[in-house]
Every structure is written in structure tokens, then in C-alpha cells.
Amino acid sequence: MKLDAYWTDSAPAFRPKGRELPSQVDVAIVGGGFTGLSAAHALAQRGATVAVLEAGDRVAAEASGRNGGHVNNGLAVDYAEVAAKYGADRATAWYRAYDDAVDTVARLVRDEKIDCDFSRTGKLKLATRPAGLDALRRSAERLQRDGVDTDTEILDAAAVRAEVQSDRFHGGLLYKRSGQMHMGRFASGLAAAAEQRGAQIHTGTCVQRVERIGAGHAHRLHTTHGPITAQQVLLATGATRHGGYGSFGWLRRRIVPIGSFIVVTEPLGRRRADALLAGRRTYVTVANIHHYFRLTADHRLVFGGRARFAISSPTSDAASGEILRAGLAETFPQLGKVRLDYCWGGLVDMTQDRLPHAGEREGLYYAMGYSGHGTQMSVHMGQKMAAVMAGDADANPWRDRAWPAIPGHVGPPWFLPAVGLYYRLKDRLS
């Protein structure tokens, strides 16, 4: 079992053009994941000189390339909860921002001719208990009553069993606008498109400190390859562990890096794969400690979840892989002896409200905190923040939101085991 992400291992690595770090640019982007690459693409299209500064040795090697491969619409939290807390108008706008985000991915794939197996087969949210199905029914009724998403559909146990070869589920809620893609190939295609538009991409370039110049948006960024001055800076780092707390302490006190872990089976063959998941959708279970899964184009099962509340590392990934192996066998007993070819972990940039945050503070622009729903929203926010930086403040769907620090979170997330215990207890009692 290879402790590596299937998406990056099975895609050609993007090789940026060999260039020296420029001394100055219009825009410097810290982070070469989907947010950073998408922003670079949009800004370069507008004629700006852009440098993407990625600390790792390849683009999209962290959350953007270490996820489950879903491109889903719908909020990370229940729409009704968000509406009760923030009002129906904001909840509706935020929900529709996720619809727009899936559209943004589809548009970029189409316009840039990115070969990444993108398809819109929908997402099926699965209830493992009757109470979970009741909650899904209430959610669907509210979405349709408010006119937010009239395409959702409740499937009973028989309908779910017709397309998911498992007896675990009491029914589900189908979101028809969701999609999926090969994350590694999308990343390489998006990076190549940004570079073709004129953006420079510098891997192996860690930003150690950011120094403001005057009272505007100009900054000097001190990197491992020397300084660079930019008229504007976009922080698109997510929950990265590169660099120190230094200039990024304000953001890191508001994001909890939580591990999410994934295994991928050996190829099952088309007939076996189609029998397992006939709809070939993306699937996620209703629970705090949930599972998510889908098939790949080469007929493997990608099966993930928050197996352990721990930070990803080779030891942690391997331990989590064994927990996921048991979860996979429980969900699909017929695959109990299947070989696992890949196992990896990644960091989810979780916020306290489980909603994204994007805006500007002390001259620095930022977009992050996607809380496990980032593959589509990160791409979308790269495009939107490019518009914001060009002067259209209303382009940001997450504007004007307070973002208080998480109490007690000033360094590594020491509280994760207690959080995991709390959520497991909630799942058992629900």
C-alpha cells in the first residue's frame, strides 16, 4: 500500500518554466493550490504580472491534491442551521455560491480543455440511521420550500440500494448539480493554463515573512529564494504547515488543521465497479465522523473519512488507513479482502463556523477556511478574489463577515483528540 495520494501519483507533474524569482510584480500569491492557481489564471488574463509562490516542490500537493475527488454543491453545514443563524437571504446566497463554484470548475475545464475526467453525476448524501433520513427530508423540504435548490430529491432505501450495493443505508438525499474529477490532472491543467496566460509559478519557494510597505496594499515578501515586492498580495495557504507563524499568525489562530484520510483500492474492473456504485456519483454519509466515497475512471474505489482526529503524517496515515479498511469492509462486505493500493492523509482548513472566509486585512487579501468543501469553492474564490483585487469588492460572496480567533488556539491543535471523542459520542447518541 503506497502512502501517497492517488491523484498526484497518477497524474503528470506540472513542471513550471525555469525562471528566476522576479524582484517585483503586480500580484504575489502565496500558495499554489486551487485558490492560488485559479487567481493567477484570472489575474494574468486581466493583464497583471503575477507570481505564485509555492513552498512545496509541486503545485496542489496539499489539500487541493489530497482530497476525495468530489466537486460538490451544498454547504458544509445544514442550510436550515445557517438560515436560522444568519438569515435566509445570506444562507441562500451562500448556498448558491456553491452552485456557482461547481459551474466555475466546469467552465475552466471546458474553456481550457483540461483532461481531468470531470463529470456532473450528482452527490448522494446517505443516511445510516432512520433519524438521519428524517433530517435529510427536513433539509430537502426547506431547500425546496425556500426555492434554494428545487433539484434535490429524496431516495428511499430501495432506490439507494438499486445504485449502492450496500445494506447499510436507510435512504438518501440526491444533489443533482454536484460533480467529480481527477484532482491531479485538473491541477496540472489549471497551472499550465495560468502559465500560458503569463503567470509565473515558483515551486520550492517558501514565504517566511511579509512586510508591509506604507499604508496601502504593497508588500515585500521574504522567501527562501530572496525578496519580492508586490503591489498586492493574496494569501491562499489553507492549513499549510510550511513556514512559521510569523506574518500568518492572525490567520492560523482562526483555522484548525484537521486530518482527513483516504484509501484507494486496486482496480475493480468495470463490471464489478458498476455493480458496486451504479450511479457513479459522489457519496457521503450523514454523521459527524462520516465516510465519503466514489469510483475513479480506472474503476477503483476511493474511500475516505475523518478516521482519526489527528494531523496527517506517514505513521498517522497508515494507522488511519487500517481504520478506513474496517469502515470500507463494514459498508461493502463484498470488498473485505480487496487490495488497497493507496493510503494518504491531508489537512482540512476547518473554521469554527465551517464556512469559508475571504477578504482583506491590513493590506493583505486572503481566501481560505473551506472546511472540507474546498475543491470547487477554492477554484471559484480564486476567480472571485482576482475580481476583488481588480476593484470589484462585491464579487466576494463571503465579504463583510466577522472572523474571531478560536479560543485557546495559538499553535498546534492540542485539542483534536477531545474534539474527536465529542463527535463520536454525538454520533452514538443521535
C-alpha positions as CSV (number, residue, x, y, z in Angstrom):
1,M,0.0,0.0,0.0
2,K,1.6,3.2,-1.2
3,L,1.5,6.1,1.3
4,D,0.9,8.7,-1.4
5,A,-2.1,10.5,-2.9
6,Y,-3.6,8.7,-5.9
7,W,-4.4,12.0,-7.6
8,T,-0.8,13.2,-7.7
9,D,0.7,9.8,-8.3
10,S,-1.4,9.1,-11.3
11,A,-1.1,12.5,-13.0
12,P,1.8,14.1,-14.8
13,A,3.6,16.6,-12.6
14,F,3.3,20.1,-13.8
15,R,6.8,21.5,-14.4
16,P,6.9,25.3,-14.3
17,K,9.1,27.2,-16.7
18,G,12.5,27.7,-15.1
19,R,12.7,31.4,-14.2
20,E,14.4,33.4,-11.5
21,L,12.2,35.0,-8.9
22,P,11.3,38.5,-10.2
23,S,12.2,41.4,-7.9
24,Q,8.7,42.9,-8.3
25,V,5.2,42.0,-9.6
26,D,1.7,43.4,-9.6
27,V,0.4,40.5,-7.5
28,A,2.1,37.9,-5.4
29,I,0.1,34.8,-4.5
30,V,1.2,32.7,-1.5
31,G,0.1,29.1,-2.1
32,G,0.0,27.1,-5.3
33,G,-3.2,25.2,-4.6
34,F,-6.5,25.6,-6.4
35,T,-7.2,29.1,-5.0
36,G,-3.8,30.4,-5.9
37,L,-3.7,28.8,-9.4
38,S,-7.2,30.0,-10.2
39,A,-6.5,33.5,-9.0
40,A,-3.2,33.6,-11.0
41,H,-5.1,32.4,-14.1
42,A,-7.8,35.2,-13.8
43,L,-5.3,38.0,-12.8
44,A,-2.9,37.2,-15.7
45,Q,-5.9,37.2,-18.0
46,R,-6.6,40.7,-16.8
47,G,-3.0,41.7,-17.8
48,A,-1.4,41.7,-14.3
49,T,2.1,40.4,-13.7
50,V,1.6,37.6,-11.3
51,A,4.0,35.3,-9.3
52,V,2.6,32.2,-7.5
53,L,4.9,31.3,-4.5
54,E,4.5,27.7,-3.5
55,A,6.6,26.3,-0.7
56,G,6.3,22.7,-1.8
57,D,8.0,21.1,-4.8
58,R,4.8,20.8,-6.8
59,V,1.6,22.6,-7.2
60,A,-1.6,21.4,-5.5
61,A,0.3,18.9,-3.4
62,E,-1.6,19.7,-0.2
63,A,-5.4,19.9,0.3
64,S,-6.0,20.5,-3.4
65,G,-4.4,17.2,-4.4
66,R,-5.1,15.2,-1.2
67,N,-8.9,15.1,-1.1
68,G,-11.6,12.7,-2.1
69,G,-12.1,14.0,-5.6
70,H,-15.6,15.4,-5.1
71,V,-16.8,18.7,-6.7
72,N,-20.0,19.1,-4.7
73,N,-22.6,21.8,-4.3
74,G,-24.3,22.4,-1.0
75,L,-23.0,23.9,2.3
76,A,-20.7,22.1,4.7
77,V,-23.4,22.7,7.4
78,D,-27.2,22.3,7.2
79,Y,-28.9,25.0,5.2
80,A,-31.6,25.4,7.9
81,E,-29.0,25.9,10.6
82,V,-27.2,28.6,8.5
83,A,-30.6,30.3,7.8
84,A,-31.5,30.3,11.5
85,K,-28.2,31.9,12.4
86,Y,-27.5,34.3,9.6
87,G,-30.9,34.8,8.0
88,A,-32.5,33.2,4.9
89,D,-31.1,35.8,2.4
90,R,-27.5,35.2,3.4
91,A,-27.9,31.4,3.6
92,T,-29.5,31.3,0.2
93,A,-26.7,33.5,-1.3
94,W,-24.0,31.2,0.2
95,Y,-25.7,28.0,-0.9
96,R,-26.0,29.4,-4.4
97,A,-22.3,30.4,-4.3
98,Y,-21.5,26.6,-4.2
99,D,-23.7,26.1,-7.2
100,D,-21.7,28.8,-8.9
101,A,-18.5,27.2,-7.8
102,V,-19.3,23.9,-9.5
103,D,-20.1,25.9,-12.6
104,T,-16.8,27.7,-12.4
105,V,-14.9,24.4,-12.3
106,A,-16.9,23.2,-15.3
107,R,-16.2,26.4,-17.2
108,L,-12.5,26.2,-16.7
109,V,-12.3,22.6,-17.6
110,R,-14.3,23.3,-20.8
111,D,-12.5,26.6,-21.8
112,E,-9.0,25.4,-21.1
113,K,-9.7,21.8,-22.4
114,I,-8.4,20.2,-19.2
115,D,-8.4,16.4,-19.4
116,C,-9.5,15.5,-15.8
117,D,-12.5,13.2,-16.1
118,F,-14.8,15.9,-15.0
119,S,-18.5,14.8,-14.8
120,R,-21.7,16.0,-13.2
121,T,-23.3,12.8,-11.9
122,G,-24.6,14.3,-8.6
123,K,-23.9,13.8,-4.9
124,L,-25.9,11.3,-2.8
125,K,-26.0,12.0,0.9
126,L,-26.6,8.7,2.7
127,A,-28.4,8.1,6.0
128,T,-27.1,5.2,8.1
129,R,-29.9,5.6,10.6
130,P,-33.6,6.5,10.4
131,A,-33.1,9.7,12.2
132,G,-30.5,10.7,9.6
133,L,-33.1,10.2,6.8
134,D,-35.6,12.3,8.7
135,A,-33.0,15.1,8.9
136,L,-32.4,14.8,5.2
137,R,-36.1,15.0,4.5
138,R,-36.4,18.2,6.5
139,S,-33.4,19.6,4.7
140,A,-34.8,18.8,1.3
141,E,-38.2,20.3,2.2
142,R,-36.6,23.5,3.4
143,L,-34.4,23.8,0.3
144,Q,-37.4,23.3,-2.0
145,R,-39.8,25.5,0.0
146,D,-37.4,28.4,0.0
147,G,-36.7,27.9,-3.7
148,V,-33.0,27.4,-3.0
149,D,-32.4,24.1,-4.6
150,T,-35.5,22.6,-6.3
151,D,-33.4,19.8,-7.9
152,T,-32.8,17.9,-4.7
153,E,-34.6,14.5,-4.4
154,I,-35.2,12.1,-1.5
155,L,-34.4,8.5,-2.3
156,D,-35.8,5.7,-0.1
157,A,-33.9,2.7,1.0
158,A,-34.9,0.6,-2.1
159,A,-33.8,3.4,-4.5
160,V,-30.5,3.8,-2.8
161,R,-30.0,0.0,-2.8
162,A,-30.6,0.0,-6.5
163,E,-27.4,2.0,-7.1
164,V,-25.3,1.5,-3.9
165,Q,-24.5,-2.2,-3.3
166,S,-24.7,-2.0,0.5
167,D,-27.4,-2.7,3.1
168,R,-26.3,0.0,5.5
169,F,-28.4,2.9,4.2
170,H,-32.0,3.9,5.0
171,G,-32.2,6.4,2.2
172,G,-30.5,9.5,0.9
173,L,-30.7,13.0,-0.5
174,L,-29.6,13.5,-4.1
175,Y,-28.0,16.8,-5.1
176,K,-28.1,16.8,-8.9
177,R,-25.7,19.6,-9.6
178,S,-22.6,18.1,-8.0
179,G,-19.7,16.6,-9.9
180,Q,-16.3,14.9,-9.6
181,M,-12.9,15.0,-11.3
182,H,-9.3,13.8,-11.2
183,M,-7.7,16.4,-8.9
184,G,-4.1,15.8,-10.0
185,R,-4.8,16.2,-13.7
186,F,-7.0,19.3,-13.1
187,A,-4.2,20.9,-11.1
188,S,-1.7,20.3,-13.8
189,G,-4.1,21.7,-16.5
190,L,-5.0,24.8,-14.4
191,A,-1.4,25.5,-13.7
192,A,-0.5,25.2,-17.4
193,A,-3.4,27.5,-18.3
194,A,-2.3,30.1,-15.8
195,E,1.3,30.0,-17.1
196,Q,0.1,30.3,-20.7
197,R,-1.8,33.5,-19.7
198,G,1.5,34.9,-18.4
199,A,1.6,34.0,-14.7
200,Q,4.9,32.8,-13.2
201,I,4.8,29.8,-10.9
202,H,7.6,29.2,-8.5
203,T,7.7,26.0,-6.6
204,G,10.1,25.3,-3.7
205,T,9.7,29.0,-2.7
206,C,8.6,29.3,0.9
207,V,7.4,32.7,2.1
208,Q,9.0,33.3,5.5
209,R,7.8,36.8,6.3
210,V,5.6,39.5,4.8
211,E,6.5,43.2,5.3
212,R,4.0,46.0,4.5
213,I,5.3,49.0,2.6
214,G,3.4,52.1,3.5
215,A,-0.3,52.2,4.3
216,G,-1.6,50.6,1.0
217,H,-1.6,47.1,-0.3
218,A,2.1,46.9,-1.3
219,H,4.3,44.4,0.5
220,R,7.7,42.9,0.4
221,L,7.7,39.1,0.7
222,H,10.9,37.5,2.1
223,T,11.2,34.0,0.6
224,T,13.8,31.2,0.6
225,H,14.9,32.5,-2.9
226,G,15.1,36.2,-1.9
227,P,12.7,39.1,-1.6
228,I,10.0,40.1,-4.0
229,T,7.9,43.3,-3.9
230,A,4.2,43.2,-4.9
231,Q,1.6,45.9,-5.2
232,Q,-1.0,43.3,-4.0
233,V,-0.7,40.0,-2.1
234,L,-3.2,37.2,-1.9
235,L,-2.8,34.6,0.9
236,A,-4.1,31.3,-0.3
237,T,-2.3,29.0,2.1
238,G,-5.1,27.0,3.6
239,A,-3.9,24.9,6.6
240,T,-0.3,24.7,5.4
241,R,2.4,23.8,7.8
242,H,5.1,25.4,5.7
243,G,6.9,28.4,7.3
244,G,6.5,29.8,10.8
245,Y,3.6,31.6,12.5
246,G,5.2,35.0,11.9
247,S,3.1,37.0,9.4
248,F,0.4,34.4,9.2
249,G,-0.4,34.1,12.9
250,W,-3.6,36.0,12.6
251,L,-5.0,33.5,10.1
252,R,-3.7,30.4,11.8
253,R,-5.4,31.3,15.0
254,R,-8.7,31.1,13.0
255,I,-8.1,27.8,11.2
256,V,-7.9,24.4,12.8
257,P,-5.9,21.9,10.6
258,I,-7.8,18.6,10.8
259,G,-6.7,15.4,9.2
260,S,-8.9,13.7,6.7
261,F,-7.7,10.3,5.4
262,I,-8.3,8.2,2.3
263,V,-7.6,4.8,0.9
264,V,-7.9,3.7,-2.8
265,T,-8.5,0.1,-3.8
266,E,-6.9,-1.9,-6.6
267,P,-8.8,-1.6,-9.9
268,L,-12.1,-3.5,-9.5
269,G,-12.9,-3.8,-13.2
270,R,-15.8,-2.1,-14.9
271,R,-18.4,-4.7,-14.3
272,R,-17.6,-5.0,-10.6
273,A,-17.4,-1.2,-10.1
274,D,-20.7,-0.6,-11.9
275,A,-22.4,-3.1,-9.7
276,L,-21.0,-1.5,-6.6
277,L,-22.0,2.1,-7.4
278,A,-24.3,2.1,-10.4
279,G,-24.8,5.8,-10.4
280,R,-21.1,6.6,-10.2
281,R,-21.9,9.7,-8.1
282,T,-20.0,11.1,-5.2
283,Y,-21.3,9.7,-1.9
284,V,-21.1,11.0,1.7
285,T,-22.7,9.6,4.9
286,V,-24.6,11.6,7.4
287,A,-22.5,11.7,10.6
288,N,-20.0,13.9,12.4
289,I,-17.4,11.1,11.8
290,H,-18.5,10.3,8.3
291,H,-17.3,8.5,5.2
292,Y,-17.2,9.7,1.6
293,F,-16.5,7.6,-1.5
294,R,-16.6,7.5,-5.3
295,L,-15.2,5.5,-8.2
296,T,-12.4,6.5,-10.5
297,A,-12.2,6.3,-14.2
298,D,-10.0,3.2,-13.9
299,H,-12.6,1.6,-11.7
300,R,-11.0,2.0,-8.2
301,L,-13.0,2.8,-5.1
302,V,-11.8,6.0,-3.3
303,F,-13.0,5.7,0.3
304,G,-12.2,8.4,2.9
305,G,-13.2,9.9,6.2
306,R,-12.1,11.5,9.4
307,A,-10.8,8.2,10.7
308,R,-8.8,9.8,13.5
309,F,-8.7,13.4,14.8
310,A,-5.0,13.7,14.2
311,I,-2.6,15.6,11.9
312,S,-1.5,13.7,8.7
313,S,1.9,12.1,8.8
314,P,3.2,8.7,7.5
315,T,2.6,7.0,10.8
316,S,-0.8,8.6,11.3
317,D,-1.8,7.9,7.7
318,A,-1.0,4.2,8.0
319,A,-3.0,3.9,11.2
320,S,-5.9,5.8,9.7
321,G,-5.8,3.5,6.7
322,E,-6.4,0.5,8.8
323,I,-9.4,2.2,10.4
324,L,-10.7,3.0,6.9
325,R,-10.1,-0.5,5.8
326,A,-12.5,-1.7,8.5
327,G,-15.1,1.0,7.6
328,L,-14.9,0.0,3.9
329,A,-15.5,-3.6,4.9
330,E,-18.4,-2.7,7.0
331,T,-20.0,-0.6,4.2
332,F,-19.1,-3.1,1.4
333,P,-18.6,-6.6,2.9
334,Q,-18.0,-7.9,-0.6
335,L,-14.8,-5.9,-0.7
336,G,-13.5,-7.1,2.6
337,K,-10.4,-8.7,1.1
338,V,-9.8,-6.2,-1.7
339,R,-6.2,-4.9,-2.0
340,L,-5.6,-1.3,-1.0
341,D,-3.1,0.4,-3.3
342,Y,-3.1,3.9,-1.9
343,C,-3.4,5.5,1.6
344,W,-2.9,9.1,2.4
345,G,-4.0,12.0,4.6
346,G,-4.5,15.7,4.1
347,L,-5.3,18.7,6.2
348,V,-8.7,20.3,6.1
349,D,-8.6,24.0,6.9
350,M,-11.6,24.0,9.3
351,T,-13.1,27.2,10.6
352,Q,-15.2,27.5,13.7
353,D,-18.4,28.2,11.7
354,R,-17.4,25.7,9.0
355,L,-17.9,28.4,6.3
356,P,-15.2,29.9,4.1
357,H,-13.6,33.3,4.9
358,A,-12.3,35.7,2.4
359,G,-11.5,39.4,2.4
360,E,-8.7,41.9,3.2
361,R,-6.9,42.7,6.4
362,E,-4.1,45.3,6.9
363,G,-3.5,45.4,3.2
364,L,-3.4,41.6,2.6
365,Y,-6.1,39.7,0.7
366,Y,-7.0,36.2,1.8
367,A,-9.3,33.3,0.9
368,M,-9.4,30.0,2.8
369,G,-11.2,28.1,5.5
370,Y,-13.2,25.9,3.1
371,S,-13.8,23.3,5.8
372,G,-13.8,20.1,3.7
373,H,-15.9,21.6,0.8
374,G,-13.0,23.3,-0.9
375,T,-12.3,21.7,-4.3
376,Q,-15.0,23.7,-6.0
377,M,-15.0,26.8,-3.7
378,S,-11.3,27.2,-3.8
379,V,-11.3,27.4,-7.6
380,H,-14.3,29.8,-7.5
381,M,-12.7,32.0,-4.9
382,G,-9.5,32.3,-6.9
383,Q,-11.5,33.8,-9.7
384,K,-13.6,36.0,-7.3
385,M,-10.6,37.3,-5.4
386,A,-9.0,38.3,-8.7
387,A,-12.1,40.4,-9.4
388,V,-12.0,41.9,-5.9
389,M,-8.3,42.8,-6.3
390,A,-9.2,44.5,-9.6
391,G,-11.7,46.7,-7.7
392,D,-15.0,44.7,-7.6
393,A,-15.5,44.3,-3.8
394,D,-19.0,42.8,-4.4
395,A,-17.5,39.8,-6.2
396,N,-16.6,38.2,-2.9
397,P,-19.6,36.1,-1.7
398,W,-18.1,35.9,1.8
399,R,-17.4,39.6,2.3
400,D,-18.2,41.6,5.5
401,R,-18.0,38.6,7.8
402,A,-16.5,38.7,11.3
403,W,-13.8,36.1,11.9
404,P,-12.9,35.8,15.6
405,A,-10.0,33.8,16.7
406,I,-10.7,30.3,18.1
407,P,-10.3,30.4,21.9
408,G,-7.1,28.6,23.0
409,H,-5.8,28.0,19.5
410,V,-2.4,29.6,19.4
411,G,-0.3,26.8,18.0
412,P,-0.6,23.1,17.1
413,P,-4.2,21.9,17.7
414,W,-3.7,20.1,21.0
415,F,-7.5,19.8,21.5
416,L,-8.2,17.5,18.5
417,P,-8.4,14.2,20.4
418,A,-11.0,15.7,22.7
419,V,-13.0,17.0,19.7
420,G,-12.9,13.6,18.1
421,L,-14.2,12.0,21.3
422,Y,-17.0,14.5,21.5
423,Y,-18.2,13.9,17.9
424,R,-18.0,10.1,18.2
425,L,-20.2,10.4,21.3
426,K,-22.7,12.6,19.4
427,D,-22.8,10.1,16.6
428,R,-23.6,7.2,19.0
429,L,-26.3,9.1,20.8
430,S,-28.0,10.5,17.7
